Amino acid sequence: MPIAIPAGVSIEQKDGIVKVKGPKGELSQKIDSSIIMKMEDGHITFEIDENSPVNIKQKQAFHGLYRSLVNNMVVGVSQGFKKEMELVGVGYRVSNQGNLIEFALGYTHPIFIQLPPEVKVETKSERNQNPQLILESCDKQLLGLICAKIRSFRMPEPYKGKGILFKGEVIRRKSGKSAAAK
């Protein structure tokens, strides 16, 4: 499947490294030598190099992988990626000062995490609503890693439904102990 290059996005390929620049940022990715990337009239296509010594299954896997990675880079620098998380639990709070986030998650101490400058963060705390954390970046992989790290501070649990969840995520609830039958 060809990747369409939107307006305002420039792509350079040199020595097996692809650089994508756009209004939201700049990303780069190394591409394996068994994959050939071609740019023609506003589209990018990927082909398998038949003369490469890598076995065919590995070439096919690389073909899909690098196509997906470059597509995520193009979408990231043109539109960006956004993840919304919410903190479900009594007394759970989140606040930020620039890219430093402070969590109060029921532990004896607050948890601080410093985000890289590529990630923009926003927190919302409204009365009678769960605190929300909104993360935006042009790098999908980095954003996913940061969300996984934040989620690991308080994983959602199935008995009370407390924890750090993605917005709209549904946790399957368990009933807990049932009374013994007499």
C-alpha positions in Angstrom: 0.0 0.0 0.0 1.5 3.3 -1.0 1.8 6.1 1.7 0.5 9.5 0.6 2.8 12.4 1.5 0.6 15.3 2.8 1.4 19.0 2.0 4.1 20.5 4.3 5.9 17.2 4.9 9.4 16.6 3.4 11.1 13.2 3.3 14.8 12.5 2.8 16.5 9.1 2.4 20.2 8.8 2.8 22.4 5.8 3.7 19.5 3.7 4.8 18.1 6.4 7.1 14.8 8.1 6.4 14.2 11.6 7.8 10.6 13.0 7.9 10.0 16.7 8.7 6.7 18.4 9.1 4.8 21.1 11.0 4.7 19.0 14.3 8.3 17.9 14.4 11.1 15.8 12.9 11.6 12.0 13.1 14.2 9.6 11.7 14.3 5.8 11.2 16.9 3.4 10.0 15.7 1.0 7.3 17.1 -2.4 6.7 19.1 -2.9 3.4 16.8 -5.7 2.3 14.0 -3.1 1.8 13.9 -0.6 -1.1 12.0 2.7 -0.5 10.8 4.6 -3.5 9.3 8.1 -3.6 7.3 8.9 -6.7 4.8 11.7 -7.4 3.7 12.3 -3.8 3.6 8.6 -2.7 6.1 6.3 -1.0 6.3 2.6 -1.8 8.3 -0.2 -0.4 9.8 -3.2 -2.3 11.8 -6.3 -1.2 15.3 -6.4 -2.6 15.5 -9.9 -4.2 19.4 -9.9 -4.1 19.6 -9.5 -0.4 21.1 -12.4 1.6 18.3 -12.2 4.2 15.7 -15.1 4.0 12.4 -14.4 2.4 10.2 -14.6 5.5 12.4 -12.0 7.2 12.2 -9.8 4.2 8.4 -10.0 4.1 8.3 -9.1 7.8 10.6 -6.1 7.3 8.5 -5.0 4.4 5.4 -4.6 6.6 7.3 -3.3 9.6 9.1 -0.4 7.8 6.0 0.5 5.8 4.1 0.9 9.1 6.9 2.8 10.8 7.3 5.3 8.0 3.5 5.7 7.8 3.4 6.5 11.6 6.2 9.0 11.1 4.3 10.8 8.3 1.1 10.9 10.3 2.9 12.0 13.4 4.7 15.0 11.8 1.6 16.1 10.0 -1.3 15.4 12.5 0.4 14.2 15.7 -0.8 11.5 18.1 -2.8 12.0 21.3 -3.5 9.7 24.3 -6.0 10.5 27.0 -5.7 8.8 30.4 -7.9 9.1 33.5 -7.2 8.3 37.1 -9.9 6.3 38.8 -9.7 6.1 42.6 -10.5 8.1 45.7 -7.8 10.7 46.3 -5.9 10.1 43.0 -4.6 13.4 41.7 -2.3 14.5 38.9 -0.8 17.9 38.2 2.0 19.2 35.9 4.5 22.0 35.8 5.8 22.1 32.2 6.9 18.6 31.4 7.2 17.5 35.1 4.1 15.4 36.2 3.3 14.8 39.8 1.0 11.9 40.7 -0.8 11.2 44.1 -1.9 7.6 43.7 -2.5 6.4 47.3 1.1 5.7 48.1 3.0 7.3 51.0 4.8 9.5 48.6 4.1 11.4 45.4 5.4 10.1 42.1 7.2 12.5 39.8 8.0 11.8 36.1 10.0 14.1 33.8 8.8 13.9 30.2 11.0 14.5 27.2 10.5 17.8 25.3 8.9 16.1 22.3 5.8 15.2 24.5 3.3 17.9 25.4 1.2 17.3 28.6 -2.0 18.7 29.9 -3.9 17.8 33.1 -7.5 18.4 33.9 -9.1 18.2 37.4 -12.8 19.0 37.5 -15.1 18.6 40.5 -17.0 15.3 40.5 -15.0 13.9 37.6 -11.9 11.7 37.5 -8.6 13.6 36.9 -7.4 13.4 33.3 -4.0 13.4 31.7 -3.7 14.3 28.0 -0.4 13.5 26.2 0.5 14.6 22.7 3.5 13.9 20.5 4.6 13.3 16.9 6.4 10.1 17.9 3.9 7.3 18.3 6.4 4.8 19.8 7.7 7.3 22.4 4.1 8.2 23.4 3.2 4.6 23.8 6.3 3.9 26.0 5.4 6.9 28.3 1.8 5.8 28.6 2.8 2.3 29.5 5.2 3.7 32.2 2.5 6.0 33.7 0.0 3.1 33.6 2.5 0.9 35.5 2.4 3.2 38.5 -1.2 2.0 39.3 -2.4 -0.8 37.0 -6.2 -1.1 36.7 -7.5 -3.8 39.0 -10.6 -5.9 38.4 -12.2 -5.8 41.9 -12.8 -2.1 42.5 -11.9 -0.8 39.0 -9.3 1.6 40.4 -6.1 2.6 38.6 -4.8 4.6 35.6 -7.0 3.8 32.5 -7.0 5.0 29.0 -10.0 7.2 28.2 -13.0 5.0 27.3 -11.3 1.8 28.5 -13.6 -0.7 30.2 -12.3 -3.0 32.9 -13.9 -6.4 33.3 -15.0 -6.5 36.9 -14.8 -9.6 39.2 -17.2 -10.2 42.0 -14.7 -11.0 44.8 -15.4 -13.5 47.5 -18.9 -15.0 47.6 -20.6 -16.2 50.8 -20.2 -19.9 51.6 -23.2 -22.0 50.8 -24.7 -23.7 53.9 
